[in-house]
Amino acid sequence: MFRWEVIQQITIKSNDFAVEPELTAKIFKNKRLRVYELPISYYGRTYEEGRRFPGGTGWRAMIALIKYRFMN
C-alpha cells in the first residue's frame, strides 16, 4: 500500500514481474520515505493448485532490484 503522493513521484519502467522490485528499489532510494511492514492474512495454494512462474523470474527480479537501486 502506498500513499498517492509517493506513487505520483515514481516513474515505472517495468511491465513484467520486475514491477515490484522496481517499486521497492525506488522507494528505498528515497531517504525521506519510511517503509512499514504490516501483517496480512494469507492462505496459500497447495503445490497442486500452485502457479508456475517462467524460468528466470527470480533472477530478473534481482537484476531489477540492483538496476533501479544503484543505476537509475
N, C-alpha and C positions, 0 to 999 in steps of 0.2 A: 504494500500500500504506500502510495506517495502523496505528498501534498501537491496540489495543482501547480503552484508556483515553481516547484522543483522540476517537474516534468516539462514545463514550458521552456526551461533553460537548457534542456538537453536535446541535442540533435542525434537521432538514432540512425545509424547507417546500416545495421544488420537487418536481414529479413528472413532469418532461419533460426536454428537453435542457439545462435550466438547473441540473440537479443538480451537474454537475461544476464550473461556475463558482461556484455557491453554496458548495460544499465548499472550493474554492480560496480564495475571499474570506474565509471564516470561519477557515480555518487561518492565513492571513496576518494577520488581525486580532488573533490571539492572539500577543502578543510573546514568550511563553515557548517557543513551539514553533519548531523548525527544520525546514526543508524541504530535502530532498536529492533530486537528480535521479539516477536510476540508468539505465544503458544497457539497452536491450532489443533483442531480435531481432524484426524485423517485415518481413513480406513482403506489401506492399500489393496490393490488387486492381488490375487493369488498368482503364482507363476504361470498357471494355465491361462488365466484371464489377462495376463500382463501384456503390456505394449512393448514391442520390439523396436529399438532405435537403430537406424542405419549405422554401419561400422564407421568409426572415426568421429562420432558425435562428441564424445568426451574430449578428444584431442582438439577439435575445433573450438570447443568452449574454453579450454585452457589457453589456446592461442589468442582468442578474443580477449580474455582477461588481461593477458600481458600486453597485447597490442593497444587496447584502449586505456590501460592504466599508465603505461610508460611512453607511448609513442604519439598519441594524439592529444 
